[in-house]
Amino acid sequence: MNSETNSLHDQKIVVLCIEDDVAIRRLIGAALSDTEFKLIECENGLDGIAAIAKQKPEIVLLDMGLPDMDGVSVIKEIRSWSSVPVIFVSAQGAEDDKINALEAGADDYVTKPFSVNELLARIRVAWRRTQGIKAAHEDAVLRFGELEIDQLGRSVKRSNEVVHLTPIEYKLLVFLAKHAGRVVTQRQILAAVWGDEYSEEAQYLRVYVGYLRKKLEDDPGNPKLIMTEPRVGYRLLG
């Protein structure tokens, strides 16, 4: 009986929380209890980096303000050798903080105080994204509900109807699709789609996101596929 229980416990998805606030760690621990996740904890950045290397968690929750180093420095170190999904959980909710975290390699950002249900939802989205990311890069066809993107044929269908996109619209859609479920900043999208010299031209992006929504959304004014993260960037719901 004990061996079966341990086996089931070992099969849980490991989440590492790098957070110096004991109360927050307890709250997250309570949120993850009786779920598919198993929580391990670190109180500072250096221990967190070591834990990622040794214990290889599937998801990391990272505080922005740690006693030994800031969260952006932690994720920059992590991203030099690991692609583990990282969700910032921080009291620093300013747009610049979110943008800095995301551009350093974070997958998502949750601002304190947070809803337990919201945090669980974000963790599950990050986990699903990791499960589908290899397929998204290797599979010639990407599917999101009624939307189908054929990368070999460079064609897009919605409800089995061909959608005619310009080259820029197609490139933008594929970039968002390959990062589905993740917030990508305006600068990241502009650099990838238009080039580094356009990284500050947010108006280009707003215009082309509008074009895509008109072609792909039932109600472009109330999008369900390409979501705006105000003053930060966009997220394609996967």
C-alpha positions, 0 to 999 in steps of 0.5 A: 500500500505504501509503495503504491502511494509513494509511486503515485506521489512520485508521478506528480508534476513537480513545481518549484517555488522560489519565494522568501515569504513563508506565508506565500509559500504556505498559501501556494502549498495549500493551493497545490495540495490534493492536485496533480502537482507536488511542491518543493520550496527554496527561499532564495535565488541561488538555492532555487537555481541549484534546485532547478539543476538538481531536481529538474522541476516541471514548473517554476514559480519565481518571486521578483524580490529575493533576499540575495538577487532579483528575479530577473537575474535568476531567470536570465541564469536559468535561461542560459541552460534550461527552458523550464516554464517560469511563472513570476509571482510578485507584488511588483505589478508595474507594466515595466516589471512584467515586460522585463520579466517576460523579455528575460524569459518568463512564461507568465506573470501573476501579481500578488495578491492573487487568486488561488484558482487563477494561480492554478489555472496559470500553472496548468496552462504552462504545463499544457504548453510544455506538453504541446511545445515539441509538437508545435515545433515539429508538427507541420500542422498547428491546431487551436480549436477551429483554427488550423495552420499548415506550416508546410503549405503556408495556409490557414483554415478556420472551420475548414474554410481557407483564410487568406493572410498576407505574409506579415499576417501569416508570420505574426500568427505563426509566432503567436501560435508557437508561443500559444498560452504564453504572454509575449511582449510587443517588443518580442513580437515586433523583433521576430516578425518585422526585425529588431529595427521595428522593436519600438513600433507598437502601432504596426503590431496593433494594426496587424493584430486587428487585421488577424482578429477580423479574419479569425475571430467571430467578434473582433471587438470581443476576441477569444483567440488573440488576447491583449495583455494591456501595455505588455503584449499578446497571448494566443489561447491554446 
